[in-house]
Amino acid sequence: MVGEEEQAILYQCVRCGTIVKSSELELGIRCPYCRYRVLKKIRPPVVKRVLAR
Ligand SMILES: [Zn+2]
């Protein structure tokens, strides 16, 4: 069971702009707030740690 936070796919409601994790979408793609069913898949920002000295 791999439940890493990194694996989560984020969806953004195109109507109200709410960002929902894929793990929170239990009954398919639907905004939990406005119940709009069009969500846009977005990538979580990958932050690379670079030590700039
Ligand atoms: Zn919404």
PDB file of the backbone (N, CA, C, O) and the ligand in Angstrom, with CONECT records:
HET     ZN  A 101       1
ATOM      1  N   MET A   1       0.843  -1.190   0.000  1.00  0.00           N
ATOM      2  CA  MET A   1       0.000   0.000   0.000  1.00  0.00           C
ATOM      3  C   MET A   1       0.881   1.243   0.000  1.00  0.00           C
ATOM      4  O   MET A   1       1.521   1.572   0.998  1.00  0.00           O
ATOM      5  N   VAL A   2       0.897   1.896  -1.094  1.00  0.00           N
ATOM      6  CA  VAL A   2       1.698   3.115  -1.197  1.00  0.00           C
ATOM      7  C   VAL A   2       0.779   4.315  -1.211  1.00  0.00           C
ATOM      8  O   VAL A   2       0.087   4.563  -2.199  1.00  0.00           O
ATOM      9  N   GLY A   3       0.768   5.049  -0.137  1.00  0.00           N
ATOM     10  CA  GLY A   3      -0.126   6.202  -0.068  1.00  0.00           C
ATOM     11  C   GLY A   3       0.654   7.482   0.111  1.00  0.00           C
ATOM     12  O   GLY A   3       0.355   8.307   0.974  1.00  0.00           O
ATOM     13  N   GLU A   4       1.646   7.622  -0.714  1.00  0.00           N
ATOM     14  CA  GLU A   4       2.476   8.810  -0.589  1.00  0.00           C
ATOM     15  C   GLU A   4       1.749  10.050  -1.080  1.00  0.00           C
ATOM     16  O   GLU A   4       0.923   9.996  -1.991  1.00  0.00           O
ATOM     17  N   GLU A   5       2.070  11.127  -0.471  1.00  0.00           N
ATOM     18  CA  GLU A   5       1.468  12.394  -0.849  1.00  0.00           C
ATOM     19  C   GLU A   5       1.897  12.811  -2.256  1.00  0.00           C
ATOM     20  O   GLU A   5       1.213  13.566  -2.946  1.00  0.00           O
ATOM     21  N   GLU A   6       3.041  12.294  -2.644  1.00  0.00           N
ATOM     22  CA  GLU A   6       3.601  12.691  -3.934  1.00  0.00           C
ATOM     23  C   GLU A   6       2.803  12.091  -5.082  1.00  0.00           C
ATOM     24  O   GLU A   6       2.771  12.637  -6.185  1.00  0.00           O
ATOM     25  N   GLN A   7       2.161  10.966  -4.811  1.00  0.00           N
ATOM     26  CA  GLN A   7       1.474  10.261  -5.874  1.00  0.00           C
ATOM     27  C   GLN A   7       0.119  10.860  -6.184  1.00  0.00           C
ATOM     28  O   GLN A   7      -0.517  10.490  -7.171  1.00  0.00           O
ATOM     29  N   ALA A   8      -0.320  11.773  -5.356  1.00  0.00           N
ATOM     30  CA  ALA A   8      -1.657  12.315  -5.523  1.00  0.00           C
ATOM     31  C   ALA A   8      -1.762  13.165  -6.783  1.00  0.00           C
ATOM     32  O   ALA A   8      -0.908  14.003  -7.070  1.00  0.00           O
ATOM     33  N   ILE A   9      -2.817  12.923  -7.510  1.00  0.00           N
ATOM     34  CA  ILE A   9      -3.098  13.743  -8.677  1.00  0.00           C
ATOM     35  C   ILE A   9      -4.102  14.811  -8.272  1.00  0.00           C
ATOM     36  O   ILE A   9      -5.097  14.521  -7.608  1.00  0.00           O
ATOM     37  N   LEU A  10      -3.843  16.011  -8.665  1.00  0.00           N
ATOM     38  CA  LEU A  10      -4.713  17.111  -8.276  1.00  0.00           C
ATOM     39  C   LEU A  10      -5.638  17.499  -9.420  1.00  0.00           C
ATOM     40  O   LEU A  10      -5.241  17.542 -10.585  1.00  0.00           O
ATOM     41  N   TYR A  11      -6.871  17.775  -9.056  1.00  0.00           N
ATOM     42  CA  TYR A  11      -7.828  18.254 -10.031  1.00  0.00           C
ATOM     43  C   TYR A  11      -8.342  19.615  -9.590  1.00  0.00           C
ATOM     44  O   TYR A  11      -8.524  19.883  -8.403  1.00  0.00           O
ATOM     45  N   GLN A  12      -8.567  20.454 -10.571  1.00  0.00           N
ATOM     46  CA  GLN A  12      -9.106  21.773 -10.256  1.00  0.00           C
ATOM     47  C   GLN A  12     -10.436  21.948 -10.958  1.00  0.00           C
ATOM     48  O   GLN A  12     -10.561  21.739 -12.164  1.00  0.00           O
ATOM     49  N   CYS A  13     -11.420  22.335 -10.175  1.00  0.00           N
ATOM     50  CA  CYS A  13     -12.739  22.592 -10.729  1.00  0.00           C
ATOM     51  C   CYS A  13     -12.679  23.815 -11.639  1.00  0.00           C
ATOM     52  O   CYS A  13     -12.170  24.867 -11.251  1.00  0.00           O
ATOM     53  N   VAL A  14     -13.197  23.665 -12.834  1.00  0.00           N
ATOM     54  CA  VAL A  14     -13.118  24.775 -13.786  1.00  0.00           C
ATOM     55  C   VAL A  14     -14.170  25.828 -13.482  1.00  0.00           C
ATOM     56  O   VAL A  14     -14.176  26.905 -14.078  1.00  0.00           O
ATOM     57  N   ARG A  15     -15.050  25.513 -12.561  1.00  0.00           N
ATOM     58  CA  ARG A  15     -16.131  26.431 -12.244  1.00  0.00           C
ATOM     59  C   ARG A  15     -15.804  27.316 -11.044  1.00  0.00           C
ATOM     60  O   ARG A  15     -15.903  28.541 -11.115  1.00  0.00           O
ATOM     61  N   CYS A  16     -15.407  26.667  -9.925  1.00  0.00           N
ATOM     62  CA  CYS A  16     -15.151  27.440  -8.719  1.00  0.00           C
ATOM     63  C   CYS A  16     -13.665  27.483  -8.359  1.00  0.00           C
ATOM     64  O   CYS A  16     -13.248  28.217  -7.463  1.00  0.00           O
ATOM     65  N   GLY A  17     -12.882  26.685  -9.074  1.00  0.00           N
ATOM     66  CA  GLY A  17     -11.445  26.759  -8.879  1.00  0.00           C
ATOM     67  C   GLY A  17     -10.923  25.970  -7.699  1.00  0.00           C
ATOM     68  O   GLY A  17      -9.762  26.102  -7.311  1.00  0.00           O
ATOM     69  N   THR A  18     -11.788  25.152  -7.132  1.00  0.00           N
ATOM     70  CA  THR A  18     -11.378  24.347  -5.996  1.00  0.00           C
ATOM     71  C   THR A  18     -10.442  23.227  -6.440  1.00  0.00           C
ATOM     72  O   THR A  18     -10.709  22.530  -7.418  1.00  0.00           O
ATOM     73  N   ILE A  19      -9.360  23.069  -5.717  1.00  0.00           N
ATOM     74  CA  ILE A  19      -8.413  22.014  -6.029  1.00  0.00           C
ATOM     75  C   ILE A  19      -8.703  20.802  -5.154  1.00  0.00           C
ATOM     76  O   ILE A  19      -8.737  20.896  -3.927  1.00  0.00           O
ATOM     77  N   VAL A  20      -8.908  19.677  -5.800  1.00  0.00           N
ATOM     78  CA  VAL A  20      -9.282  18.465  -5.100  1.00  0.00           C
ATOM     79  C   VAL A  20      -8.272  17.373  -5.423  1.00  0.00           C
ATOM     80  O   VAL A  20      -7.844  17.219  -6.567  1.00  0.00           O
ATOM     81  N   LYS A  21      -7.908  16.636  -4.413  1.00  0.00           N
ATOM     82  CA  LYS A  21      -7.020  15.502  -4.647  1.00  0.00           C
ATOM     83  C   LYS A  21      -7.794  14.331  -5.241  1.00  0.00           C
ATOM     84  O   LYS A  21      -8.994  14.172  -5.021  1.00  0.00           O
ATOM     85  N   SER A  22      -7.081  13.534  -5.985  1.00  0.00           N
ATOM     86  CA  SER A  22      -7.712  12.379  -6.614  1.00  0.00           C
ATOM     87  C   SER A  22      -8.192  11.381  -5.567  1.00  0.00           C
ATOM     88  O   SER A  22      -9.135  10.623  -5.797  1.00  0.00           O
ATOM     89  N   SER A  23      -7.521  11.394  -4.404  1.00  0.00           N
ATOM     90  CA  SER A  23      -7.901  10.475  -3.340  1.00  0.00           C
ATOM     91  C   SER A  23      -9.220  10.887  -2.687  1.00  0.00           C
ATOM     92  O   SER A  23      -9.874  10.091  -2.013  1.00  0.00           O
ATOM     93  N   GLU A  24      -9.592  12.143  -2.903  1.00  0.00           N
ATOM     94  CA  GLU A  24     -10.833  12.633  -2.318  1.00  0.00           C
ATOM     95  C   GLU A  24     -12.011  12.424  -3.257  1.00  0.00           C
ATOM     96  O   GLU A  24     -13.169  12.617  -2.887  1.00  0.00           O
ATOM     97  N   LEU A  25     -11.691  12.034  -4.454  1.00  0.00           N
ATOM     98  CA  LEU A  25     -12.750  11.791  -5.429  1.00  0.00           C
ATOM     99  C   LEU A  25     -13.177  10.332  -5.311  1.00  0.00           C
ATOM    100  O   LEU A  25     -12.586   9.446  -5.928  1.00  0.00           O
ATOM    101  N   GLU A  26     -14.177  10.104  -4.535  1.00  0.00           N
ATOM    102  CA  GLU A  26     -14.589   8.727  -4.281  1.00  0.00           C
ATOM    103  C   GLU A  26     -15.553   8.222  -5.342  1.00  0.00           C
ATOM    104  O   GLU A  26     -15.477   7.074  -5.779  1.00  0.00           O
ATOM    105  N   LEU A  27     -16.435   9.076  -5.735  1.00  0.00           N
ATOM    106  CA  LEU A  27     -17.465   8.650  -6.667  1.00  0.00           C
ATOM    107  C   LEU A  27     -17.261   9.277  -8.033  1.00  0.00           C
ATOM    108  O   LEU A  27     -18.201   9.751  -8.671  1.00  0.00           O
ATOM    109  N   GLY A  28     -16.028   9.269  -8.458  1.00  0.00           N
ATOM    110  CA  GLY A  28     -15.747   9.813  -9.768  1.00  0.00           C
ATOM    111  C   GLY A  28     -15.379  11.279  -9.717  1.00  0.00           C
ATOM    112  O   GLY A  28     -15.253  11.880  -8.650  1.00  0.00           O
ATOM    113  N   ILE A  29     -15.212  11.827 -10.888  1.00  0.00           N
ATOM    114  CA  ILE A  29     -14.787  13.223 -10.993  1.00  0.00           C
ATOM    115  C   ILE A  29     -15.959  14.139 -10.710  1.00  0.00           C
ATOM    116  O   ILE A  29     -16.889  14.264 -11.506  1.00  0.00           O
ATOM    117  N   ARG A  30     -15.886  14.777  -9.555  1.00  0.00           N
ATOM    118  CA  ARG A  30     -16.926  15.747  -9.229  1.00  0.00           C
ATOM    119  C   ARG A  30     -16.416  16.695  -8.158  1.00  0.00           C
ATOM    120  O   ARG A  30     -15.771  16.281  -7.194  1.00  0.00           O
ATOM    121  N   CYS A  31     -16.713  17.958  -8.341  1.00  0.00           N
ATOM    122  CA  CYS A  31     -16.315  18.943  -7.347  1.00  0.00           C
ATOM    123  C   CYS A  31     -17.152  18.759  -6.086  1.00  0.00           C
ATOM    124  O   CYS A  31     -18.380  18.769  -6.168  1.00  0.00           O
ATOM    125  N   PRO A  32     -16.527  18.592  -4.927  1.00  0.00           N
ATOM    126  CA  PRO A  32     -17.260  18.369  -3.681  1.00  0.00           C
ATOM    127  C   PRO A  32     -17.981  19.619  -3.189  1.00  0.00           C
ATOM    128  O   PRO A  32     -18.801  19.544  -2.273  1.00  0.00           O
ATOM    129  N   TYR A  33     -17.682  20.759  -3.788  1.00  0.00           N
ATOM    130  CA  TYR A  33     -18.269  22.006  -3.298  1.00  0.00           C
ATOM    131  C   TYR A  33     -19.449  22.453  -4.155  1.00  0.00           C
ATOM    132  O   TYR A  33     -20.547  22.686  -3.650  1.00  0.00           O
ATOM    133  N   CYS A  34     -19.203  22.566  -5.452  1.00  0.00           N
ATOM    134  CA  CYS A  34     -20.279  23.042  -6.304  1.00  0.00           C
ATOM    135  C   CYS A  34     -20.868  21.911  -7.141  1.00  0.00           C
ATOM    136  O   CYS A  34     -21.809  22.112  -7.909  1.00  0.00           O
ATOM    137  N   ARG A  35     -20.299  20.721  -6.978  1.00  0.00           N
ATOM    138  CA  ARG A  35     -20.776  19.518  -7.656  1.00  0.00           C
ATOM    139  C   ARG A  35     -20.719  19.621  -9.170  1.00  0.00           C
ATOM    140  O   ARG A  35     -21.447  18.948  -9.901  1.00  0.00           O
ATOM    141  N   TYR A  36     -19.851  20.465  -9.592  1.00  0.00           N
ATOM    142  CA  TYR A  36     -19.609  20.543 -11.019  1.00  0.00           C
ATOM    143  C   TYR A  36     -18.771  19.340 -11.436  1.00  0.00           C
ATOM    144  O   TYR A  36     -17.897  18.893 -10.694  1.00  0.00           O
ATOM    145  N   ARG A  37     -19.042  18.829 -12.614  1.00  0.00           N
ATOM    146  CA  ARG A  37     -18.393  17.574 -12.977  1.00  0.00           C
ATOM    147  C   ARG A  37     -17.292  17.740 -14.017  1.00  0.00           C
ATOM    148  O   ARG A  37     -16.858  16.772 -14.642  1.00  0.00           O
ATOM    149  N   VAL A  38     -16.856  18.957 -14.190  1.00  0.00           N
ATOM    150  CA  VAL A  38     -15.744  19.188 -15.105  1.00  0.00           C
ATOM    151  C   VAL A  38     -14.542  19.671 -14.309  1.00  0.00           C
ATOM    152  O   VAL A  38     -14.477  20.818 -13.867  1.00  0.00           O
ATOM    153  N   LEU A  39     -13.603  18.767 -14.143  1.00  0.00           N
ATOM    154  CA  LEU A  39     -12.403  19.115 -13.410  1.00  0.00           C
ATOM    155  C   LEU A  39     -11.196  18.999 -14.325  1.00  0.00           C
ATOM    156  O   LEU A  39     -11.121  18.119 -15.184  1.00  0.00           O
ATOM    157  N   LYS A  40     -10.284  19.882 -14.125  1.00  0.00           N
ATOM    158  CA  LYS A  40      -9.077  19.895 -14.933  1.00  0.00           C
ATOM    159  C   LYS A  40      -7.930  19.283 -14.146  1.00  0.00           C
ATOM    160  O   LYS A  40      -7.663  19.656 -13.004  1.00  0.00           O
ATOM    161  N   LYS A  41      -7.272  18.348 -14.777  1.00  0.00           N
ATOM    162  CA  LYS A  41      -6.150  17.714 -14.089  1.00  0.00           C
ATOM    163  C   LYS A  41      -4.951  18.650 -14.094  1.00  0.00           C
ATOM    164  O   LYS A  41      -4.536  19.170 -15.129  1.00  0.00           O
ATOM    165  N   ILE A  42      -4.423  18.841 -12.914  1.00  0.00           N
ATOM    166  CA  ILE A  42      -3.246  19.696 -12.816  1.00  0.00           C
ATOM    167  C   ILE A  42      -2.119  18.929 -12.154  1.00  0.00           C
ATOM    168  O   ILE A  42      -2.343  17.989 -11.391  1.00  0.00           O
ATOM    169  N   ARG A  43      -0.940  19.339 -12.454  1.00  0.00           N
ATOM    170  CA  ARG A  43       0.214  18.691 -11.834  1.00  0.00           C
ATOM    171  C   ARG A  43       0.634  19.459 -10.596  1.00  0.00           C
ATOM    172  O   ARG A  43       0.703  20.688 -10.611  1.00  0.00           O
ATOM    173  N   PRO A  44       0.914  18.736  -9.531  1.00  0.00           N
ATOM    174  CA  PRO A  44       1.455  19.395  -8.347  1.00  0.00           C
ATOM    175  C   PRO A  44       2.831  19.942  -8.662  1.00  0.00           C
ATOM    176  O   PRO A  44       3.614  19.314  -9.374  1.00  0.00           O
ATOM    177  N   PRO A  45       3.114  21.093  -8.138  1.00  0.00           N
ATOM    178  CA  PRO A  45       4.407  21.726  -8.415  1.00  0.00           C
ATOM    179  C   PRO A  45       5.549  20.909  -7.862  1.00  0.00           C
ATOM    180  O   PRO A  45       5.605  20.604  -6.671  1.00  0.00           O
ATOM    181  N   VAL A  46       6.439  20.567  -8.732  1.00  0.00           N
ATOM    182  CA  VAL A  46       7.612  19.798  -8.312  1.00  0.00           C
ATOM    183  C   VAL A  46       8.731  20.772  -7.972  1.00  0.00           C
ATOM    184  O   VAL A  46       9.285  21.462  -8.828  1.00  0.00           O
ATOM    185  N   VAL A  47       9.027  20.793  -6.709  1.00  0.00           N
ATOM    186  CA  VAL A  47      10.050  21.727  -6.253  1.00  0.00           C
ATOM    187  C   VAL A  47      11.366  20.997  -6.081  1.00  0.00           C
ATOM    188  O   VAL A  47      11.501  20.075  -5.277  1.00  0.00           O
ATOM    189  N   LYS A  48      12.305  21.433  -6.847  1.00  0.00           N
ATOM    190  CA  LYS A  48      13.637  20.859  -6.719  1.00  0.00           C
ATOM    191  C   LYS A  48      14.455  21.711  -5.768  1.00  0.00           C
ATOM    192  O   LYS A  48      14.516  22.936  -5.871  1.00  0.00           O
ATOM    193  N   ARG A  49      15.068  21.021  -4.856  1.00  0.00           N
ATOM    194  CA  ARG A  49      15.911  21.757  -3.921  1.00  0.00           C
ATOM    195  C   ARG A  49      17.300  21.959  -4.496  1.00  0.00           C
ATOM    196  O   ARG A  49      18.054  21.014  -4.731  1.00  0.00           O
ATOM    197  N   VAL A  50      17.595  23.185  -4.703  1.00  0.00           N
ATOM    198  CA  VAL A  50      18.911  23.509  -5.233  1.00  0.00           C
ATOM    199  C   VAL A  50      19.627  24.446  -4.269  1.00  0.00           C
ATOM    200  O   VAL A  50      19.152  25.539  -3.962  1.00  0.00           O
ATOM    201  N   LEU A  51      20.732  24.005  -3.823  1.00  0.00           N
ATOM    202  CA  LEU A  51      21.496  24.850  -2.925  1.00  0.00           C
ATOM    203  C   LEU A  51      22.356  25.821  -3.725  1.00  0.00           C
ATOM    204  O   LEU A  51      23.339  25.441  -4.361  1.00  0.00           O
ATOM    205  N   ALA A  52      21.965  27.049  -3.671  1.00  0.00           N
ATOM    206  CA  ALA A  52      22.705  28.058  -4.414  1.00  0.00           C
ATOM    207  C   ALA A  52      23.586  28.851  -3.452  1.00  0.00           C
ATOM    208  O   ALA A  52      23.137  29.758  -2.751  1.00  0.00           O
ATOM    209  N   ARG A  53      24.802  28.485  -3.455  1.00  0.00           N
ATOM    210  CA  ARG A  53      25.716  29.205  -2.567  1.00  0.00           C
ATOM    211  C   ARG A  53      26.834  29.846  -3.377  1.00  0.00           C
ATOM    212  O   ARG A  53      27.710  30.500  -2.811  1.00  0.00           O
TER     213      ARG A  53
HETATM  214 ZN    ZN A 101     -16.411  23.483  -8.110  1.00  0.00          ZN2+
END
